[in-house]
Amino acid sequence: MLPDNHDPRPGFYDDPEIQKVLAAALPVSSLKRQDEIRRKGQRVAAVLIPLVKRGGEWRVILTQRPKTMPSHPGQIAFPGGKREFGETTLEAALRESEEEIGLDRQYVTIIGRLPSFDAVSDFRVTPFIGLIDPDAPLTADPHEVADMFEVPLMFLMNPQNHIDRHVFFDGKDHALVDMPYTGADGIYRNIWGMTAMMLYRLYQRGFES
C-alpha cells in the first residue's frame, strides 16, 4: 500500500488544482472501518478516481462499461469493483484498475479518499483519489471496458457544467447531478449516476466557493 504522502514527482502538491483536491480528500489512514458494510446483503467495493496531468492540465480518466454487462450497462464509470477476500478496500481499487485499464499500481500515488457511501446497488463504496504518472501504459480490457477517455478536471469542477436532475426511486425523491461532456473527438458522453455524484462530492468538498 502506498503511503498517503508518497509523491514520485516533486511539485505535484504545490499545484493549485491538487491543493483543492487535497482539501477535499480524507487521509486513507482515517478509514477505520468506515468502508465496512452497514446493512444486510451489502458488499464492499472501491473505485479509483485517477487524475493525470497532460498538456498542462489535470484530467480525469473515465471508462464506459460495455452495453452487454449485466449491471450498469453502458454507464460511465471509474475503474473499480468489489473487494475480494483477504484484500483491503484500497487494494481492491488498485487491483480493479489494473484489471480494467491496465494501470499498474507502481504508477499510482494515492493522495486520499472521499467518504464511503451506500450505493443503491447494495454496495458500500469507497472512492480513492490517485495521481497517475502520465507515462503509465494503459490498456482497456474489452470485456469490462468499452471505451476509455479523459475529461479535464476543471470542466468537471465547474458548476456551470452541472445539470440538476431529480428522480423518484424507492419511495423517495433524489436530487442528482449530470455532467454531459463532448470531447475533442466530438463524442458526446453523459456522466451521470454514481460517477457524477462522486465527482460532485469532490467539487463540494474542495472546489465550491
C-alpha positions as CSV (number, residue, x, y, z in Angstrom):
1,M,0.0,0.0,0.0
2,L,1.3,3.4,-0.9
3,P,1.6,5.9,2.0
4,D,-0.7,9.0,1.9
5,N,2.3,11.4,1.4
6,H,4.2,9.4,-1.3
7,D,4.9,11.7,-4.2
8,P,7.1,10.5,-7.1
9,R,7.0,13.9,-8.8
10,P,8.1,16.9,-6.7
11,G,5.8,19.9,-7.1
12,F,2.5,18.0,-7.5
13,Y,1.3,19.0,-4.1
14,D,2.0,22.7,-4.9
15,D,-0.3,22.6,-7.9
16,P,-3.4,24.8,-7.1
17,E,-5.8,22.2,-8.5
18,I,-4.2,19.4,-6.5
19,Q,-4.3,21.7,-3.4
20,K,-8.1,21.8,-3.8
21,V,-8.3,18.1,-4.3
22,L,-6.2,17.6,-1.1
23,A,-8.6,19.9,0.7
24,A,-11.5,17.7,-0.4
25,A,-9.7,14.4,0.5
26,L,-9.6,12.5,3.7
27,P,-6.5,10.6,4.6
28,V,-6.6,6.9,3.8
29,S,-5.3,6.2,7.3
30,S,-8.5,7.6,8.7
31,L,-10.7,5.0,7.1
32,K,-11.0,2.9,10.3
33,R,-13.8,0.5,9.1
34,Q,-15.9,3.3,7.6
35,D,-15.8,1.2,4.4
36,E,-17.4,-1.8,6.0
37,I,-21.0,-2.9,5.3
38,R,-23.8,-1.2,7.1
39,R,-26.8,-3.4,6.3
40,K,-27.7,-7.0,5.5
41,G,-26.8,-8.1,1.9
42,Q,-24.4,-5.2,1.3
43,R,-21.0,-5.8,-0.2
44,V,-17.8,-3.8,0.0
45,A,-16.5,-2.1,-3.2
46,A,-13.9,0.5,-4.1
47,V,-13.2,2.8,-7.1
48,L,-10.1,4.8,-8.1
49,I,-10.5,8.4,-9.2
50,P,-7.5,8.7,-11.5
51,L,-6.0,12.1,-12.1
52,V,-3.3,12.6,-14.7
53,K,-1.6,15.8,-15.9
54,R,-1.3,16.1,-19.7
55,G,-0.7,19.2,-21.7
56,G,-0.5,21.4,-18.6
57,E,-3.9,20.4,-17.3
58,W,-5.2,17.8,-14.9
59,R,-7.6,15.3,-16.4
60,V,-9.8,12.5,-15.0
61,I,-9.6,9.1,-16.6
62,L,-13.0,7.5,-17.1
63,T,-14.4,4.4,-18.6
64,Q,-17.6,3.3,-20.3
65,R,-18.9,-0.1,-19.5
66,P,-19.9,-2.4,-22.3
67,K,-23.6,-2.5,-23.1
68,T,-23.5,-6.2,-22.6
69,M,-22.6,-6.0,-18.9
70,P,-25.2,-7.5,-16.6
71,S,-25.1,-4.5,-14.3
72,H,-24.9,-0.8,-15.2
73,P,-24.5,-1.5,-18.9
74,G,-23.2,1.4,-21.0
75,Q,-22.6,3.7,-18.0
76,I,-19.6,6.0,-17.5
77,A,-17.6,4.8,-14.5
78,F,-14.3,4.9,-12.6
79,P,-12.2,1.7,-12.6
80,G,-13.2,-0.3,-9.6
81,G,-15.3,-3.2,-8.2
82,K,-16.0,-5.4,-5.2
83,R,-13.4,-6.2,-2.6
84,E,-12.1,-9.8,-2.7
85,F,-11.3,-12.0,0.3
86,G,-8.0,-11.1,2.0
87,E,-7.5,-7.6,0.5
88,T,-8.1,-4.1,1.8
89,T,-10.5,-1.8,0.1
90,L,-7.6,0.3,-1.3
91,E,-6.0,-2.9,-2.7
92,A,-9.3,-3.7,-4.4
93,A,-9.4,-0.3,-6.1
94,L,-5.8,-0.8,-7.3
95,R,-6.4,-4.3,-8.5
96,E,-9.6,-3.5,-10.3
97,S,-7.8,-0.5,-12.0
98,E,-5.1,-2.9,-13.2
99,E,-7.6,-5.4,-14.5
100,E,-9.8,-2.9,-16.2
101,I,-7.5,-0.4,-17.7
102,G,-4.0,-2.0,-17.3
103,L,-2.9,0.6,-14.7
104,D,0.0,-0.9,-12.8
105,R,-0.1,0.3,-9.2
106,Q,3.6,1.4,-9.4
107,Y,2.3,4.4,-11.5
108,V,-0.3,5.4,-8.9
109,T,0.2,7.8,-6.0
110,I,-2.8,7.6,-3.6
111,I,-3.3,11.1,-2.1
112,G,-6.6,10.4,-0.2
113,R,-10.1,9.3,-0.3
114,L,-13.7,10.6,-0.3
115,P,-16.2,9.4,2.3
116,S,-17.6,5.9,1.8
117,F,-21.2,5.8,0.8
118,D,-24.1,3.4,0.3
119,A,-24.9,2.8,-3.4
120,V,-28.4,1.9,-4.5
121,S,-26.9,-1.3,-5.9
122,D,-26.2,-2.7,-2.4
123,F,-22.5,-1.8,-2.3
124,R,-20.7,0.2,0.3
125,V,-18.3,2.1,-2.0
126,T,-15.1,3.9,-1.1
127,P,-13.5,6.2,-3.7
128,F,-9.8,6.7,-3.6
129,I,-8.0,9.5,-5.3
130,G,-4.8,8.8,-7.2
131,L,-2.3,10.8,-9.2
132,I,-1.3,8.8,-12.3
133,D,2.2,9.0,-13.9
134,P,1.5,10.4,-17.4
135,D,3.9,7.8,-18.8
136,A,1.9,4.9,-17.4
137,P,0.8,2.5,-20.2
138,L,-2.9,2.0,-20.2
139,T,-4.8,-0.8,-22.0
140,A,-8.5,-1.3,-21.5
141,D,-9.9,-4.9,-21.1
142,P,-12.6,-5.1,-23.7
143,H,-14.6,-7.5,-21.6
144,E,-15.0,-4.8,-18.9
145,V,-14.4,-1.5,-20.7
146,A,-16.0,-0.5,-24.0
147,D,-14.2,2.9,-24.0
148,M,-11.6,4.8,-22.0
149,F,-11.4,8.6,-22.2
150,E,-10.3,11.7,-20.2
151,V,-12.1,14.8,-19.1
152,P,-10.4,18.0,-17.9
153,L,-10.8,18.1,-14.1
154,M,-11.7,21.8,-14.1
155,F,-14.6,21.1,-16.6
156,L,-16.0,18.6,-14.1
157,M,-15.4,21.0,-11.2
158,N,-17.2,23.9,-12.9
159,P,-20.8,24.3,-11.6
160,Q,-21.9,25.6,-15.0
161,N,-21.4,22.1,-16.3
162,H,-23.5,20.5,-13.6
163,I,-27.1,19.7,-14.7
164,D,-29.6,19.1,-11.9
165,R,-31.8,16.1,-12.3
166,H,-34.5,14.7,-9.9
167,V,-35.6,11.0,-9.9
168,F,-38.1,9.2,-7.7
169,F,-36.7,5.9,-6.5
170,D,-37.5,3.6,-3.7
171,G,-40.3,5.9,-2.5
172,K,-38.0,8.9,-2.2
173,D,-37.1,11.9,-4.4
174,H,-33.4,12.1,-5.1
175,A,-31.6,15.2,-6.3
176,L,-28.8,14.2,-8.7
177,V,-26.3,15.9,-10.9
178,D,-25.4,15.1,-14.5
179,M,-22.2,16.3,-16.2
180,P,-22.6,16.0,-20.0
181,Y,-19.3,16.3,-21.9
182,T,-18.4,16.5,-25.6
183,G,-14.7,15.7,-26.1
184,A,-12.2,16.9,-28.7
185,D,-13.1,13.7,-30.6
186,G,-16.7,15.1,-31.0
187,I,-18.2,12.2,-29.0
188,Y,-20.9,13.2,-26.5
189,R,-20.9,11.4,-23.2
190,N,-23.2,12.0,-20.3
191,I,-21.5,11.4,-16.9
192,W,-24.3,10.6,-14.5
193,G,-25.3,8.4,-11.6
194,M,-22.8,7.3,-9.0
195,T,-19.8,8.5,-11.0
196,A,-21.2,12.1,-11.4
197,M,-22.2,12.2,-7.7
198,M,-18.7,11.2,-6.6
199,L,-17.3,14.0,-8.8
200,Y,-19.9,16.3,-7.3
201,R,-18.8,15.4,-3.8
202,L,-15.3,16.2,-4.8
203,Y,-16.5,19.6,-6.1
204,Q,-18.5,20.3,-2.9
205,R,-15.6,19.4,-0.5
206,G,-12.8,21.2,-2.3
207,F,-13.9,23.4,-5.2
208,E,-17.2,25.0,-4.3
209,S,-16.6,28.7,-3.5
